Amino acid sequence: MDKQSVPELVESFAEQTHPDVLQEFDRASLEELVAKHETPFMVLDLEEVDYQFKALQAALPNAKLFYALKALSHPELVKRLKSLGSYFDLATIGEVELVESLGIQGHQCIHTHPIKKDKEIKRAIEFGCTRFVVDNAEELKKFYPYAEKVELIIRLSFRSPQAIVDLSRKFGCTLEELPEMVNQARENGISIVGLSFHVGSQTMSPMTHVNAVRSSVAAMKVMRDVKWKFLDIGGGFPISYQEQALPIADFCAPIVEALSELPEGVEVFAEPGRFIAGPAMIEVVSVVGKAKRGARMWYYLDDGVYGGFSGQMYDHATYPVAPLKPFDPTGDFYPSVLAGPTCDSIDVVSEDMELPELEVGDILIGKQMGAYTIASATEFNYYPKPKVVVVEDIFDPETGSL
Ligand SMILES: Cc1ncc(COP(=O)(O)O)c(C=O)c1O
């Protein structure tokens, strides 16, 4: 990292305005796709998956990356990550069955849901997954019958008001509760082998991770009688939506430094979801209606917050959206609303955009739409979810093809 401090870096990136959201797209390739597929559809770019995975692996060189399937569980994405040497973070029986069907082995996975039914534990063990996360005494009891078969990781809670999604509000025990849980496990013949945390998704500053690593390292050092094998630093690695995120190498540098204090032999795990999947998918939608209402133009799209844009509701994301047709940046722009197709008035994608005038049939592209989008889409009003078109490289400047 250069001489800027972490807070300065965060601030200077946050201040940058988002560049033309389509500038790096190969417009010709997108038009080819639009000619072939009916909107709305999403485009999953597997080369982007490679790029994101390798960038994060380079930024966290000694960490094992367990991709969090909940962000996007498309089988082609999972297969690609498997070929890149990724590990997988599971939370449900459905996810167990997905990875099993794709030839992934149980030992390549961890089960990180802090609250589980017995049948979920059983199914994961049957698959060969032996590492589970717990964060409370009741959950620990569920593992008494499987004491011989499992290794447990205790999830700690570090609140992160800065994160867009503060996951420590819902899960994780406090550092004060930790010794009691370790004793309970020991008295019942269960091995505790690690600590984990998730500081919250889309965390814009690395300092929450850094502080959580420092506290975890201190706890491991105090509880020297435990044979610690892993520290799992969760997800939270940010991407740029409307607000620019730090480059991943800069984001991870202070975390790597904090991890260097870990006791000898403790391995590092991370559970990235958004960082891998987010930039790998775009959504292509059409304008199906337009109306001038008051001072604003309303454009009605063929998908909205009940579909691919569902992350605007559940994930608090605001995706960069722009027309596919080239427009003059110095031309006329009008206050515009982008609305989804359902009959519900909450189904609005953007209230306050400045756009050139659009026509019915024009195409719009939403970027950074891989994580927590189609994963939480519904079929409200009987609109089907957008289909996913898988490509190798949408931005191939050399061949101009897909
Ligand atoms: C346990 C767990 N691990 C990993 C993730 C992925 O987090 P992110 O998408 O911020 O990388 C989540 C997200 O909810 C999670 O709950």
The ligand as an SDF file (V2000), in Angstrom:
LIG
                    3D

 16 16  0  0  0  0  0  0  0  0999 V2000
  -21.9160  -17.3730    7.0690 C   0  0  0  0  0  0  0  0  0  0  0  0
  -21.7150  -16.5290    5.8510 C   0  0  0  0  0  0  0  0  0  0  0  0
  -20.5630  -16.6730    5.1670 N   0  0  0  0  0  0  0  0  0  0  0  0
  -20.3210  -15.9580    4.0590 C   0  0  0  0  0  0  0  0  0  0  0  0
  -21.2400  -15.0660    3.5690 C   0  0  0  0  0  0  0  0  0  0  0  0
  -20.8980  -14.3000    2.3220 C   0  0  0  0  0  0  0  0  0  0  0  0
  -20.6640  -12.9880    2.6220 O   0  0  0  0  0  0  0  0  0  0  0  0
  -20.2480  -11.9210    1.5100 P   0  0  0  0  0  0  0  0  0  0  0  0
  -21.2230  -12.0580    0.4060 O   0  0  0  0  0  0  0  0  0  0  0  0
  -20.2930  -10.6320    2.2140 O   0  0  0  0  0  0  0  0  0  0  0  0
  -18.8730  -12.2600    1.0550 O   0  0  0  0  0  0  0  0  0  0  0  0
  -22.4500  -14.8550    4.2660 C   0  0  0  0  0  0  0  0  0  0  0  0
  -23.4320  -13.8950    3.7880 C   0  0  0  0  0  0  0  0  0  0  0  0
  -24.5340  -13.7610    4.2620 O   0  0  0  0  0  0  0  0  0  0  0  0
  -22.6910  -15.6310    5.4300 C   0  0  0  0  0  0  0  0  0  0  0  0
  -23.8360  -15.5020    6.1190 O   0  0  0  0  0  0  0  0  0  0  0  0
  1  2  1  0
  2  3  1  0
  2 15  2  0
  3  4  2  0
  4  5  1  0
  5  6  1  0
  5 12  2  0
  6  7  1  0
  7  8  1  0
  8  9  2  0
  8 10  1  0
  8 11  1  0
 12 13  1  0
 12 15  1  0
 13 14  2  0
 15 16  1  0
M  END
$$$$
